Each structure stands twice: as C-alpha cells, then as structure tokens.
C-alpha cells in the first residue's frame, strides 16, 4: 500500500516533531478499508496520544493530518 502525506500533514508532523516513519508504522499495523478514518494511538516518546486522519482509496493511503491530542483523550 502506498502512503502519501498531504502538505498539511507534513507541516503538522514537522511542527509537532512526529516522524513520518512513526505514522507509516501505525498505518501499516491498521487494517483499513476504503474511506476516511481517524486513528488515535499512544506512541512511546510522546506525552499525548497521536491522532491521524487518513483517506484510503484502493491502494493509496493519504494522510490528511496528524497531531498530538492535547486533552489526552485516548481510544
């Protein structure tokens, strides 16, 4: 599966120091069908859970945004 990052997602990742490899690993571990999805995962090294919004179409996953949840909500 191909993972693409929107310009917004790249900027959020840089702002919050979230490596693209971390997002790709979370997506690889998730079994997602076509459509839009919101993932919330606790990641070691981050104080808050990471939220990832992704759109899946056939073989392409497009990360729309990714950021830490400041309120500390989890799945």
N, C-alpha and C positions, 0 to 999 in steps of 0.2 A: 504494500500500500504506500502511496506517495503522500508525504506530509508537506504542505505549503503553509507559510506564515503570511498573514496579511501585513500591510505596512503598520497598521495599528498594533497588531500583536507583537511585531518586532520592537516597536517603540516601548510598549509596556514591559516586555521582557528585559530590555536594556535598563529602563527606569528602576525596576524592582530587582534587578540582578538575577533573573531567572534564566538559567542556561537552556538553549533550545534542545539540547540533548535530554534534559530532565522532562520537558514537555513531550518529546518524542517517545521517551520510555513509558510515560503514563499512558499515552495513546496506544502504544504497542500492547500494553497489558490489558487494554479495554477492548471488549468485543462490541463494536458499534455498527448499527445498521444505517442505511441511508437516512438523511435528515439532519436536523440540528440537535446538538446535545450539550448539556452543561455537566462538567465533571468537577468534583471537589475532592481533593486528595491531600492528606497530610504527607509532607515531604520532609525528610530529615535535613536539618540545616536551615529550615525556615521556621520562624516563630509562629506564623499563621498558616492555615491550610491554603493551598493554591487552587484557584478556580480557573478552569479552562472552558471556553466556549468554542465549539468546533462544529463545522458543517461537513457532512460526509455525502459525497456523490460518487457512485461507482467505486473507482479505485483511488480517489483523491480525497484526502482529509485536508480541509482548510481551517487553520486555527484563526478564529476571529479576534479573540482577546485572551489574555492570561494575566492574572494578578493575584496577590495575596488578599484573603478576606480579613479585613482589619477587625471585624467584630468577633472573629474566632469561631464562626459557625462551622460545623462540620456535617458530613453526610448523614 
